[in-house]
Amino acid sequence: LQDSCWYQLIAVKLDDGLAITIRDITVNKKSEIQLQAMVNLDGLTQVANRRCFNEYLEKEWKIHLDLQHPLTLLMIDIDYFKLYNDHYGHQKGDDCISRVAQCISMVVKRPTDLVARYGGEEFAVILPNTKIEGGLMIADLIQSAISSLFMPHEKSKVSRYVTLSIGVSCMIPKEKTTLKDLIHKADKALYQAKSEGRNQVSYG
């Protein structure tokens, strides 16, 4: 992107040929791309924001409906985050959210996958063309990666360190289903993981 250049060609037909004007629009184009990136990124974590998540999931849902391929969604929550925030303060809380986001991004590597901050201490991962087994494998890898950070969480009721609860859902889109069904299933699985003791993966 840094070395790319953009030009605009304007051709006007004349009686005896064409008049072509070439304008260098590189500066404007780069500003436009940077602005678009800012619109789609969460300021704190530098992963995709909720708006980007919504747009990407809608696009992928339509593609998977046409191709009849499985689409998998992970919903992720930092366990006992309110207690973490209250104990360590908001600055440390922001640092924790940011480190978790980067950790998830290191696990989710395919260019078609999307890691997004869904809201507060909650994240979402879109895994196109992925079966439930693949989603569960990624969820386990995320759990392991977070464990290896050994981020202290003195107020957690499940561990001495920061942990995650993860809900996984997978659907092959049908005409009678919507992407809200996929989100609902992932949310329900996340709720199950939390209600059964947190620091675990559930699927629905």
C-alpha positions in Angstrom: 0.0 0.0 0.0 2.9 2.4 0.9 4.4 2.1 -2.6 1.1 2.0 -4.6 0.1 4.9 -6.8 -3.3 5.7 -8.2 -4.1 7.6 -11.4 -7.3 8.8 -12.9 -7.7 8.8 -16.7 -10.2 11.0 -18.4 -10.7 10.5 -22.1 -12.7 13.0 -24.2 -13.6 12.1 -27.8 -12.6 14.7 -30.3 -13.3 14.9 -34.1 -9.8 13.6 -34.9 -9.2 11.3 -31.9 -9.1 11.4 -28.2 -7.8 13.9 -25.6 -6.6 12.0 -22.5 -6.0 13.7 -19.1 -4.1 11.8 -16.4 -4.4 12.9 -12.8 -2.3 11.6 -9.9 -4.9 10.8 -7.2 -2.6 8.8 -4.9 -2.8 11.1 -1.9 -6.6 11.2 -2.0 -6.8 7.5 -2.5 -4.5 6.7 0.4 -6.4 9.0 2.7 -9.7 7.3 1.6 -8.2 3.8 2.4 -6.9 5.0 5.8 -10.2 6.6 6.7 -12.1 3.4 5.7 -9.7 1.3 7.9 -10.3 3.7 10.8 -14.1 3.4 10.4 -13.8 -0.4 10.5 -11.3 -0.7 13.4 -12.0 -0.6 17.2 -9.8 2.2 18.6 -8.6 0.3 21.7 -7.8 -3.1 20.3 -7.1 -2.5 16.6 -9.3 -5.4 15.6 -12.5 -5.0 13.6 -15.3 -3.1 15.4 -19.0 -4.1 15.7 -20.0 -2.3 12.5 -17.4 -4.1 10.5 -18.5 -7.4 12.1 -22.1 -6.8 11.1 -21.2 -6.0 7.5 -18.8 -8.9 7.1 -21.1 -11.5 8.6 -23.9 -10.3 6.3 -21.7 -10.6 3.3 -20.4 -14.0 4.3 -23.9 -15.3 5.1 -25.0 -14.5 1.5 -22.0 -16.2 0.0 -22.4 -19.3 2.1 -26.1 -19.4 1.3 -25.2 -19.5 -2.4 -22.4 -22.1 -2.0 -24.1 -24.1 0.8 -20.9 -24.1 2.8 -20.7 -24.1 6.7 -20.2 -20.8 8.5 -18.9 -20.8 12.0 -19.1 -18.1 14.7 -17.3 -17.8 18.0 -18.6 -15.6 20.8 -15.9 -14.9 23.5 -16.2 -13.3 26.9 -13.5 -12.4 29.4 -14.4 -14.2 32.6 -15.3 -12.0 35.6 -14.1 -8.9 33.8 -16.1 -6.5 36.0 -14.3 -7.8 39.0 -11.0 -7.4 37.1 -11.9 -3.8 36.3 -13.0 -2.9 39.8 -9.8 -4.4 41.3 -7.1 -3.3 38.9 -8.7 -0.1 37.5 -9.9 0.9 34.0 -6.5 1.4 32.5 -5.4 -2.1 33.4 -8.8 -3.3 32.2 -8.2 -1.6 28.8 -4.8 -3.2 28.7 -6.4 -6.6 29.4 -9.0 -6.2 26.6 -6.3 -5.2 24.2 -4.0 -8.1 25.0 -6.8 -10.6 24.7 -7.7 -9.1 21.3 -4.1 -9.4 20.0 -3.9 -13.0 21.4 -7.0 -14.1 19.6 -5.7 -12.4 16.4 -2.5 -14.4 16.6 -4.5 -17.7 16.6 -7.0 -16.7 13.9 -4.7 -16.4 10.9 -6.6 -17.0 7.7 -7.2 -13.9 5.6 -10.9 -14.7 5.3 -11.4 -15.0 9.1 -12.4 -11.9 11.1 -11.7 -11.1 14.7 -14.0 -8.3 16.1 -14.6 -6.6 19.3 -18.3 -7.2 19.8 -18.7 -4.9 22.8 -17.1 -4.2 26.1 -15.1 -7.3 27.0 -16.8 -9.5 24.4 -15.3 -10.6 21.1 -16.6 -12.4 18.0 -14.7 -14.5 15.4 -16.2 -15.3 12.0 -14.8 -18.5 10.4 -16.0 -18.8 6.8 -16.2 -22.3 5.2 -15.5 -24.0 8.6 -17.3 -26.9 10.2 -18.1 -27.1 13.9 -15.0 -29.3 14.5 -12.8 -26.5 13.1 -14.5 -23.9 15.2 -14.0 -26.0 18.4 -10.3 -26.5 17.5 -9.8 -22.7 17.1 -11.7 -22.1 20.4 -9.3 -24.5 22.2 -6.3 -22.9 20.6 -7.5 -19.5 21.8 -8.0 -20.9 25.3 -4.5 -22.2 25.3 -3.0 -19.0 24.0 -4.8 -17.0 26.7 -3.6 -19.4 29.4 0.0 -19.0 28.3 -0.2 -15.2 28.9 -0.5 -15.8 32.7 -2.3 -12.5 33.2 -3.0 -12.2 36.9 -6.7 -12.0 37.9 -6.9 -12.1 41.7 -10.7 -11.7 41.8 -11.5 -14.5 39.3 -13.5 -17.3 40.8 -12.2 -19.9 38.4 -8.4 -19.2 38.1 -5.6 -17.0 39.3 -5.3 -15.8 35.8 -7.4 -14.2 33.1 -9.6 -16.9 31.3 -12.2 -16.9 28.6 -15.7 -18.5 28.1 -16.4 -19.3 24.4 -19.6 -20.2 22.6 -19.4 -21.8 19.2 -22.1 -22.2 16.6 -22.1 -23.5 13.0 -24.7 -23.3 10.3 -25.1 -24.0 6.6 -27.4 -21.0 5.7 -30.8 -21.9 4.4 -33.5 -19.7 2.9 -35.6 -20.0 6.1 -32.7 -19.1 8.4 -31.0 -15.8 9.0 -27.6 -14.7 10.4 -29.4 -13.8 13.6 -30.0 -17.5 14.1 -26.3 -18.1 13.9 -25.6 -15.3 16.4 -28.3 -16.5 18.7 -26.9 -20.0 18.7 -23.4 -18.7 19.5 -24.8 -16.5 22.3 -26.7 -19.4 23.8 -23.6 -21.6 23.7 -21.6 -18.7 25.4 -24.3 -18.5 28.1 -24.0 -22.2 28.6 -20.2 -22.0 29.0 -20.6 -19.3 31.6 -23.5 -20.9 33.5 -21.5 -24.2 33.7 -18.6 -22.6 35.4 -16.8 -20.4 32.9 -13.2 -21.0 31.5 -14.6 -23.4 28.9 -15.9 -23.9 25.4 -19.6 -24.8 24.6 -21.2 -25.3 21.3 -24.8 -25.2 20.0 
